């Protein structure tokens, strides 16, 4: 089996409401690039990466000379072709490689009649638990959804998600408003869900000292971990020395060299493995094996996935023995997907591992066309910008938080 052609299509899929975070906003949609690898036997493998537009599509198509004639079963050769250290020095291809690797694994699985996780060693579990992903959201005037600011509003939002999807773990995306507001919301969530666990992630917005203050204020709650309160291995190491909550990161340990430094200095407790940030499903799985060796915690990170990347997250979560926490997913915020059958279904806070060969999902070409046209109509957006605060830009440690009282007054 050899690859004979490559296709890349940018899509944008709507969210129920715009999602706010410490570094900007998802402007009511996700923009993703869908990759297709066509083999000489007629099989098609699919992958996905964040972002899109002409530059992303041309980047994928520009790797065609590396891919045509390549046997998708030769995944280690692919890694060295696309992501070798010299190439990465001048042009970081990790996430591009991830999308291509997803498609190769999909092709390999379809060709051999096995699931993606079987290429990694098989599945230890057939359902993956997920946490709710609680964002402060701007209102969506078309749907009437969003607009949550206050603790009561965030609790009601969490209750609605729990009723719909069965979440037993709740994650608050903080850092938009001042830290004391996040503390108030977090405590309200803990009181409302006495049988749930919690995690707080302000996207590295706070200083070390502010992070310690917040950590001490919440350390008596049922915390899974304290995720990226501040930036950098050294900053996180200092927070870990003062706060009695396991710390976690998806930002400052995203390759093996950073992992080695983290383990050597005992900087962070739990590493959130992202199948795109780490450069692919195999790389994330290998990272999980290293973490198991050193008895470090692991979980599955979300970076704004559609169904293709979600499938890779499910295969990762199924295959690693040391996944000790519910996975993250933005997925429930989406209104639709580009895979056949529509969005994957949650049951009791879990999503089942796909059973079909490869990644176990297939493209719905009508949806692909629909959301490709929507991208052409709406264009992209800047993740690090807030459309409702045009003069704002992120400074870390953050000192230009949104004002919750002013926003509540403005909407009256």
Beta strands, then each sheet from edge to edge (+ up, - down):
strand 1: 3-14
strand 2: 19-21
strand 3: 24-26
strand 4: 29-39
strand 5: 44-50
strand 6: 127-129
strand 7: 132-135
strand 8: 169-173
strand 9: 197-201
strand 10: 223-227
strand 11: 247-249
strand 12: 270-273
strand 13: 297-300
strand 14: 346-347
strand 15: 350-352
sheet 1: 1+ 4- 5+
sheet 2: 2+ 3-
sheet 3: 6+ 15- 14+
sheet 4: 7+ 8+ 9+ 10+ 11+ 12+ 13+
end
